[in-house]
Amino acid sequence: MNLTTIKYEKRDHIAYVTLNRPDKLNAMNADMHRELGEVWDDFQQDPEMRVAILSGNGRCFSAGADLSGGAPDQYRYTGDFPDITRANRVYKPIVSALHSHVVGYGMWIALDADIRIAAPDTSFWLPEPQWGIATIPAAWFPRLMPWAIASELLLLAERVDAKRAHEVGLINKIVPAENLMVEAEKAAQRLAALSPAAVQGMKELMVRGGNLDYTALDQITEIVQNRVMNSDDRKEGGRAFVEKRAAVWL
């Protein structure tokens, strides 16, 4: 693999997957989506790999989607996200090591991990409504957290800090920043020490059981995504982002 936006290392039975656009705060562009998908495929297929640690290089985990190109003239939801672990049926466990900003798309992949460890400065934010965007995994978030917390994130576009995230079960633990990778490695080593067949089998049951009505959710997502992403709000949001000003809604 020729990776330019992702660092991918294998040590013992642990894969280290690092978002690596630090100059862009690990904002996710097309290359990162594609490369992360390739990494997850390789991780799933490598019989020596039992667990992965997902982290972000630089000042934050991820600032979300890279919106520097502005809004598309036309948008069509396809449901094709090669870097989302559930979509790739990655049944091996993933530990996310989170710090600073975990935003938008970055939050999606962070919460898609099975074990989530965060530094005290971590905050979660879905700012998409500010830019006229409907958050793609909105239908899934009420499954990952209480409805009220999902509404706080999705509808109010409010930040949730690490303390509150831990209280409502979004993350497993908060550790000092200097111990973040140490704790992630402890969790990974524990997972790697357990039966791969048992761990992967149970994760497969968890994933498949949670996705039984995926088709219905995806149909709803298609309708809403196509309507919102082709709206005047989305176009204005894209212009406002590029021009670094507040959006003016019609």
Secondary structure, DSSP 8 states (H G I E B T S, - for coil): ---SSEEEEEETTEEEEEE--GGGTT-B-HHHHHHHHHHHHHHHH-TT--EEEEEE-SS-SB--B--TT---SS-------TT-TTTTT--S-EEEEE-SEEETHHHHHHHTSSEEEE-TT-EEE--GGGGT---GGGGTHHHHS-HHHHHHHHTS---EEHHHHHHTTSSSEE--GGGHHHHHHHHHHHHHHS-HHHHHHHHHHHHHHHTTTHHHHHHHHHHHHHHHHTSHHHHHHHHHHHHTS-----
